[in-house]
Amino acid sequence: MKINKVSFYSGAVLLVLVLVLIVQNLDPVRVKFLFWTFTMSGALLLILVFLGGALLGWILNRYRRNRLAHSQQNPKVKSARESPRTA
């Protein structure tokens, strides 16, 4: 897989910005999630949120690619974009 220069440099800039954000938020924070309340480092929380978002993006991208490959292999299956809308 070939990554173009724009994608590489924009990803590098994003990573640097995230690292700066993490380093500037090292203080403990109180987190409430559903029924739980706990205290953790703000940096750790940011890392977990960033990794969770990256994982979710990767999973959705894989799902989209698999769905596209499946629709190209089986031309009878139409995607939602190709099917006509009914009123």
Residue, then its C-alpha position, 0 to 999 in steps of 0.5 A: m500500500k502506497i501512502n502519499k506525502v500529504s497523508f504522511y505529513s498530515g498524520a505526522v502533524l496530527l500525532v505531534l499535536v496529540l502528543v503536545l496535548i497529552v504532555q500539557n494535561l498530566d494532572p489527574v482528572r475525575v472521570k464519570f462513566l455510566f455507574w463508575t467514577f474514577t480518577m486517572s491521569g489526564a494524559l492516560l485518558l487522552i491516550l485511551v480516547f485517541l487509541g479508541g478513535a483510531l481503532l474505531g476508524w480502522i474497523l470502519n475502514r476495513y468494514r467499508r473496504n470489505r463491503l465494497a470488495h464484496s459488492q464488486q465481486n457480486p454485481k447483483v448486490k447493490s449498495a444503498r447509494e445505487s438503489p433508487r429511493t422510494a417516497 
